[in-house]
Amino acid sequence: MHHPLPIRGSRTLRIGKNGGVGDAHQVMRQIPTEPAGLPSAVGEWRRRRLIVAGFEARLAAALARDDAVDLHELLVLVDRGCPPALAARILAPVGRGQPRC
């Protein structure tokens, strides 16, 4: 449940169920990270997580660097029995094919 709070001007702040505060008129947008993709700590965490899930090291590294690849969906496919290389091909961003290793 949102509780509107008046602020300056005609806009209203909303407090979400998890305590988050956001502008009711703001559109969600992707926050840019580093120019070459994800910050190194995040990319390294993603790479390790993919290796633990069964991805070959070079493929895991390529997928981890690409912020257009949905890590969660990759892991869901693998958990359901999809081979890691096939999961990477299924979820490859449209028009880009599988990440280069």
C-alpha positions as CSV (number, residue, x, y, z in Angstrom):
1,M,0.0,0.0,0.0
2,H,1.4,3.4,-0.9
3,H,1.0,6.4,1.4
4,P,1.4,9.6,-0.6
5,L,3.4,12.3,1.1
6,P,3.2,15.9,-0.2
7,I,6.4,17.5,-1.3
8,R,7.2,20.8,-3.0
9,G,5.5,21.4,-6.3
10,S,2.7,19.2,-7.6
11,R,4.5,15.9,-7.3
12,T,3.9,13.2,-4.6
13,L,6.4,10.9,-3.0
14,R,5.2,7.3,-2.5
15,I,6.4,5.0,0.1
16,G,6.4,1.3,-1.1
17,K,5.6,-1.7,1.0
18,N,9.3,-2.4,1.5
19,G,10.0,1.2,2.7
20,G,11.4,2.4,-0.6
21,V,10.7,6.0,-1.5
22,G,10.2,7.0,-5.1
23,D,8.7,9.8,-7.2
24,A,5.3,8.7,-8.4
25,H,5.9,10.2,-11.8
26,Q,9.4,8.8,-12.3
27,V,9.9,6.2,-15.0
28,M,12.2,3.3,-14.2
29,R,15.4,3.5,-16.2
30,Q,18.6,1.5,-16.3
31,I,21.4,3.1,-14.4
32,P,24.6,3.0,-16.4
33,T,27.5,1.1,-14.9
34,E,31.0,1.2,-16.3
35,P,31.4,1.7,-20.1
36,A,32.7,-1.8,-20.7
37,G,29.7,-3.5,-18.9
38,L,29.3,-4.4,-15.3
39,P,31.6,-3.2,-12.5
40,S,34.4,-5.8,-11.9
41,A,33.1,-7.0,-8.5
42,V,29.7,-7.7,-9.9
43,G,31.0,-9.3,-13.0
44,E,33.3,-11.5,-10.9
45,W,30.4,-12.6,-8.7
46,R,28.3,-13.4,-11.8
47,R,31.2,-15.4,-13.3
48,R,31.7,-17.5,-10.1
49,R,28.0,-18.1,-9.8
50,L,27.8,-19.3,-13.4
51,I,30.8,-21.6,-12.9
52,V,29.2,-23.1,-9.8
53,A,26.0,-23.7,-11.9
54,G,28.0,-25.7,-14.4
55,F,29.0,-23.2,-17.1
56,E,32.4,-23.7,-18.8
57,A,34.9,-21.0,-17.5
58,R,35.3,-19.1,-20.7
59,L,31.5,-19.0,-21.4
60,A,30.8,-18.0,-17.8
61,A,33.3,-15.1,-18.1
62,A,31.7,-13.9,-21.4
63,L,28.2,-14.1,-20.0
64,A,29.2,-12.4,-16.7
65,R,30.6,-9.3,-18.5
66,D,27.4,-8.8,-20.5
67,D,24.8,-6.8,-18.5
68,A,22.2,-7.7,-21.2
69,V,22.3,-11.3,-20.1
70,D,19.8,-12.2,-17.4
71,L,21.8,-14.3,-14.8
72,H,18.6,-15.3,-13.0
73,E,17.0,-16.7,-16.1
74,L,20.1,-18.6,-17.1
75,L,20.2,-20.2,-13.7
76,V,16.5,-21.1,-13.9
77,L,17.0,-22.9,-17.2
78,V,20.0,-24.8,-15.9
79,D,18.1,-25.8,-12.7
80,R,15.4,-27.2,-15.0
81,G,17.9,-29.4,-16.8
82,C,18.9,-27.2,-19.7
83,P,22.6,-27.6,-20.6
84,P,24.5,-24.4,-19.8
85,A,25.6,-23.7,-23.4
86,L,22.1,-24.1,-24.7
87,A,20.7,-21.8,-21.9
88,A,23.2,-19.2,-23.0
89,R,22.0,-19.5,-26.6
90,I,18.4,-19.3,-25.7
91,L,18.8,-16.1,-23.6
92,A,21.3,-14.4,-25.9
93,P,20.2,-10.9,-26.6
94,V,18.3,-10.7,-30.0
95,G,20.6,-10.1,-32.9
96,R,23.8,-10.7,-31.0
97,G,24.0,-14.5,-30.8
98,Q,26.0,-16.3,-28.2
99,P,28.6,-14.3,-26.4
100,R,32.1,-14.8,-27.7
101,C,34.5,-16.7,-25.5
